[in-house]
Amino acid sequence: MKSRNEADAFDYGFYSDCLSECVNSFGALPDLPIIKSHFDKISKYYSGGNVLDLGCGKARVAQARLRLSDEVYHSLDTDPCGTFTYRSVEEIPENKTFALVIANQVLEHLTLAESIKMVRVLQRHIKKGGYFIATVPNIAHPVRQHTNITHVTCWEYKALYALFKLCRFNVQEIARYSKRHPKGVIEKIVAYYVNRIYRIDWCDSILIVGQKSEAS
């Protein structure tokens, strides 16, 4: 039988424990703070060193937003239309480490097993004290998860917490953000009550920050 750290799926006991632990640590979904921009949060945790931009696309927006030189910025994507440092995590040299790994809107395109395998490999390439920051669609938003036919896995924020715990990250924070915010008093009131009554959320994305332990 595989150990928990080797499993390609959550065993239910571990998953259930993570759900409770996540709520105790960060609260329910409406309790999660709303941030202006995921790049503002990414900038907070980056203080220098190599960066791996996972699923960056040919635009490689993170390089421009974080003002990273080609020497420290490394890209990974399978898009045949772009040129990237790596095409898979298996191509990363064994001794290559990163201070920060970014997975912006990537995990929802993978199965649970693929996500666990990939995050576990990346954890080994993050230096001690380094960070892994991921964003995913907020499945509590009415349409965000379902607007892209390539979305495979629904990452509820507590399940995302479980993924990070399984792959031995210390979760530093979980937050919400959105491309569009309610405007005006009436729209804000409507959004508030609709969210509460129907258990949905107007924020369209979730961000999670994991740190690799100095003891790992």
N, C-alpha and C positions, 0 to 999 in steps of 0.2 A: 504493500500500500504506500502511496506517495505521502510524504510529509506535507504539512500545510504550506511550507515555503517552496515546495516543488509542484504543488497542484496546479492544474490549468483551469480550475474553476473553484468557486467558494464552496466549502462545505457549509451546510446550513447553520450549524452551531456557531461557527466563526462569524458568518455573515450576520446572524441575529445579534451577536454580542457587539459587533461593530455599529449596527444601527442604533442601539441604545447608547453606546459610548459616544457616537457622533452627536446625538441630540443633547446628551448631558454636557458635552464640551462646547457645542456651537449653537444649540437651540434648534427650533423648528425652522422650516424654510422661510417664513415671514420674519424670523429673527435675524437672518443673515444680513450683514450690512450691504448696502447698495453702493457700488463704486462708480466713478465716472468713466473710467477707461481701464481695460485690462493691461494696456501698455504702461499706464501710470503705476500700476501695482508691480508689474514686471521690473520696471526701472528701480523700484524701491529695493528689490532683492538682488540686484546686479551691481557689484562693486569692482568688476574687472575679471579677466580670465576668459578662457574659451567658452563659447556659447554654441549649443547645438539647436538648430531650429528645425523641428520635426514636422513634416508635412507642410513645408513653407510655401509651396507653389512657386511658379516661376517669377512672381513679383517680389518674393523675399522681403515682405514689408517690415519684418522685425529688424532687419539689418539697418534699414533707413531710420526707423523710429528710435532705435537705441543707439544710432550713430556708431555702428561697429565697423572696425576695419576688416579687410579680407583676411588678415592674419589671425584674428580671434573668432570670426564668424564662420560657422560650418553649417551646411544645409543638408537635409535628408528628405528625399521625396522620390516617388516612383513615377511621377508625371513625365511622359516621354517628350513633352513640349519644352521642358526646361533642362538646364545644366546644374547639377548639384554635386556637392562634395561626396555624398554617399547615396546609394540607391536602396540600401537596406541596413538594418542595425548590424547584420553579420559582417558588413564591409568595414565597420569601425575598427581600427587597429586595437589590439588587446590592451596596449599600454596608454591609449588615448583617454584623457579625462577632461571633464567639462565643469566649469563653475556653475553653469546654468543650462538646463534643458527646457525648451519651450515646446509644448504640444498644443497649439492653438486650433481648436475645433478639428481634432484628429480622431480621438478615441471612439467617437460615435460611428465612425466608418469601419470599425473593426469588430470582430466577435469578442466575446468575453475572454475566450482562450487566447486569442491573438493579442489582446490588450495586456493580459497578465504576462505572457511571454515577452512582449516587447518592453514593458515597463521594468520587468525584472532584469533584462539585459542592460537597459539604460542605467539602472541603479548602480550597476557595477562600474559604469563609465563616469559617474558623477563623483567628484572629489569629496572627501570628508567635509561636512559642513556646507556642501553645495546644495543647490535647489532644483527641484523639478516642478514646473508650473504648467498646469493643464487647464484648458477651458473646453466646455462642452455645451451643447444646447440644453436649456432648462426644460425638462420634459413636463413641467407644470405649466409652461406657457401653452396657450391653446393651439398654436400652429407651428412653432419653431422646429420641433423634431420632425414633423411630417412634411415639411416643405422641400426636402431633398431626398430623392429616391435612393441615394447611396448611403443614407443613414441606416445602420444595422442595429446598434445597441442603444437602448434607452438608459442613459446614465443619470439616475436619480442621485441627488447629491450625497446621500448616505452610502450608496453603493460605490460612488467614487472614493469616498473616505475609506471604505473597506478595501478597495484596490490598492490604495496607497499604504495602508497598514499591512496588507499581505506582502507587499514588495518592500517592506521595512523602511518606510519613510515616516518621519514625525510630521504630522499635519500641523502647519503653523496657522493657517486660516482658510476659511471658505467664504466666498462672497458672491454677490449677484451683480450683473450689469446688463445694460440694454442699449440698443441703437436708438431707441425712441423712449422718451419719458412722458408720462401724462402731463398735459399742459392745461393751465387754468384751474380754477377752484372746482368747477363742476366735474371736469374730467378726472381730477384727482379723487374726488369723493366717490364717483362711480367706480373707478378702478379699485379703490379700497374695499368697497362693499361687495363688488363682484368677486374679487379675490377671496374674501372671507367666506362668502356663501357657497361658491362653486369650487373652492379649494384649487384655484388656478393662480398664476402669477404673471404680472405684466412684464417682469424682467425676462429677457429671452435667453440669457446665458449664465452659466455658473463658472466660477474660477476657484481652483484649489491650489494651495502652495504646500509642497512637501519638502522637508529638509533631510538630507542624509546625515545620520548620526556621526559624530566624531569618532565613535567607537566601532563603526561598521567596518 
